[in-house]
Amino acid sequence: MYVLDHSQEQIVARIRDIVQTSIAPNAIETDANATFPKASIQALADSGFFGLTLPKDVGGMGQPPRVFVAIVEEIALACASTAMIYVMHIAATQGILHSKTLGHREPLLRDIASGKHLTTLAFSESGSRSQFWAPVSRLTANANGDGFTTNAIKS
């Protein structure tokens, strides 16, 4: 379905093994108990997949979006919860990577690539009906001009 070269196909084969051994066996319990799939996420971290789309110079795999999509599809076939957490992690990681204002990014990116840091986005807001493009939070400038205050209820 995705046009992958040989090395990219090997990465997808690696995730299939991880899915079979570490993600699928936990999926039913994760859903039945509405729990965070800690073992599944740890398996992704331990195998280097936290840095899938990060550049190699920070310890990542340097893979393009088509590999990310293939990886997420494999994970989602076994555990939608793990897949969603992983998608949010990669999306937030890309935000950090491409930020023009975030200082000291490289150590954080290295921690992400090495599996030491799981990141996410706080999009869900009470009252927004999970439509991240319709935020209900408010950003107001501080009276003394030293920054901003965000008023939001996140889930």
Buried (B, 14 or more C-beta within 10 A) or exposed (E): EBEBEEEBEEBBEBBBEBBEEBBBBBBEEBEEEEEEBEBBBEBBBEBBBBBBBBEEEBBBBBBEEEBBEBBBBBBBBBBEBBBBBBBBBBBBBBEBBEEEEEEEBEEBBBBBBBBEBBBBBEBEBEEBEEEEEEEEBEEEEEEEEEEEEEEBEEE
